[in-house]
């Protein structure tokens, strides 16, 4: 069953580390995020239905990563022309909404738009 987020998504470019039960910690890039879930680009294929722990880097170097736990609900291979580094799209639903991180995510997205990293 495919699950879709009911909260507004924010286009983003958020570095994150993830740890799934069957994998060691690895790097991911969050492409869009809402308080209820995220779309990650990963180098590893993960298993749909498994739990994943994410560490989100929302602030500067002095800001510790924000931790969140979720469940993988979708895994898709990206097109070869787009997947030189990030081979997989991974949809994650968070166990608890991350409403407490909403202002940090908004600020990061604004900084990335201003720097030309994100385009609407």
Secondary structure, DSSP 8 states (H G I E B T S, - for coil): ------S--EEEEEEEEEEETTS--EEEEEEEE-SSEEEEEESS---TT-EEEEEE--S-TTS--EEEEEEEEEEEE--GGG-SS--EEEEEEESS--GGGHHHHHHHHHHHHHTTS---
